[in-house]
Amino acid sequence: MRINKYIAQSGLCSRRKADEYVLNGNVRVNGQIMREPGYDVLPDDRVEVNGRQVEADEKPVYYLLNKPVGYITTMKDEQGRPSVADLIGDIDERVFPVGRLDGNTSGALILTNDGHIAYRLSHPKMLVYKTYRAMVKGVLSKEKEVRLRKGIDIGGYITKPARTAVLEQRPGSATVEISITEGRYHQVRKMFKAVGCPVQTLERISVGEIRLGRLKEGTYRKLTPKEIEWLKSL
């Protein structure tokens, strides 16, 4: 949200007056004077006008997107690659993705303008399980499952305990569901690689109690009241 709109939505003044405040040096963002009228306020920014903190009175919204493979989890990509912003162009509110899914991973991605909920949802101490469905190469033996569940070294870091369930084992591949409470870079792929079963395809099917269900790839929906209630209970 542009800084003049942000200030105006706080109820302090009009957008035109907000522009004057910015140009005159009366506005600070995170303690620094802000003179850029086109600045977009970030979720964690602290905005002050004449020494008084202001907050936009924007109604919180919550969406679930089924991100396709090939889209970057960002609202703007400097390299011009397809991003999740291209899939939510008709959402009026300024939302941002909670956490990340890499370009080769599809599935459940929550978008919101509620910074407090986003922080709680993504912080490891909240122990929110994210569940993935992976198709991996090789045979995922019971021994390998135990290693995944107990925690495994993925390059100098031992993962926290995980939940696993083999849905189907074929001669040269397996379909597995795995649930983790962390979100390290390429963590699920590294975990399966560490047991000799590299990932072929990966989809996140749920974030806590928020499930992808039958949501079509590339589309989104509003969270239900029950799902929002769960988010606020974190």
RAGI-V841880 format. One record per helix or strand of 3 or more residues. SS is the DSSP state (H for helix, E for strand). FROM is the first residue (numbers start at 1). LEN is the number of residues. If there is no record, write none. Layout:
ss: {SS;SS}
from: {FROM;FROM}
len: {LEN;LEN}
This chain:
ss: {H;H;E;E;E;E;H;E;H;H;E;H;E;E;H;E;E;H}
from: {3;15;27;47;52;62;84;105;115;124;130;142;163;173;187;199;220;225}
len: {7;9;3;3;3;6;4;8;8;3;8;9;7;8;8;9;3;9}
